Amino acid sequence: MNRGILITAYAKLKKGVNEVDVAKAYQCYDDEYFVRVLKSGVLPEVRSVKASNFVDINYKVDPRTNRVIMMGAMDNLVKGAAGQAIQNMNIMFGLDENACSSNLIRGKIK
């Protein structure tokens, strides 16, 4: 069994909100390196994010119940405090948040 968290959440859509609106809302992740919005119909899987700092997400709108079903997968050991610490350290040193911490070890950061 792969370690990690598989998340499923449901929300009732406000009147007049449809799948196009939900898709537009998910565009807020377009510039987020560690968040991957999957193609329509592809379900997030823990094995796809294991040993990484990525979060895979997707959604499905159920017009019958007027709800959105949101799904996500993450490796909580890497994406947790350890991954956050590396991202924060990279930002503090003026690096891209997705830079590898091995740059520090190799002395590439002055």
N, C-alpha and C positions, 0 to 999 in steps of 0.2 A: 504494500500500500504506500502510495506517495504521501509525504507529509504536506500539510497545508490546510487552507480553509477554502471551502466552497460555499459561497454566499448566495442565497436567494431571498429577494425581498419583493414585496408587492405594494403598490400605491394606487389609490383611486385617482383617476384623471379628472380634472375640473371640466365642467361642461364646455364643449367646443374644442378641447385639446385632442389632437389626433396623432397618428404615427409620424407624420411629417414634422409636427411640432416637437415630438420627443427626439427625433433624429437631429433636429437643429440644436436641441439642448445638449445632446451628447457631443456636439462639435466643440464644446468647451475643452475637451481633452485632446484636440488635434495637435496642440503644441506641447503636450506632456509626454516626455520621453518614456517614462516608466509605466504609463497607462496605455493599454492597447485595446481599442474598441474593435471587436471582431466583426467580420462580415455577417450580414444577415443570415440567420439560420445556424450559425456556428456557435456551439455552446462552450463556455469557458471550462477548462479542465485543469486540475491541480498539476498533473504531469507536465503541462505546457509551461508552467511557471516555476517548477521546482528548482531550488538552488539559484534563484534569481531575485532581483528587486522589482520585477514586473508584476503588474496586476492586469489580468485579462478580464474585460467586461463585455456584456451584451445585454440586450433587452428584447422583449416581445410585447407588443400591445395586444390585449385581448378585447376586441370590440364588443363581444357579448357581455362581458362584465364591466366594461369601461375601466379596466385596470392595466397598469404596466407591470410586467414581471421583469425585475432587474436581477442579473446574475453576475457573479464575479468569482475569480479564483486568485489566490495568492499564497506564496510560501511565507507563512507567518514568522519563521525563524530568520529569514533574510530580510523580508519586507518590514519586519518589526523594528525594534530599536537599533539593531546593528546596521541595517540598510539606511535608516534615517540618519544615523550618526555619520556614515560615510558621505551621504548626500550633503549634509550640513557642513562637514569638514571641507568638502570640495568647494562649496560656495564661499566659505570663509577664506580659503586660499586663492580665490579668484579663478577657480577652474569650472569647467562645465559640471553640472551636478551629476552627470553620468560618467565622469572620469574615474578611472580605476585608482584605488588607494595605493596600488603598488608603485605609483609615481613617487610617493613620499618615501617609500622604502628604498627605491633606487636613487634617491637624491636628486630627482629632477625638479623638485620644488625648492627654491631658495628662500 
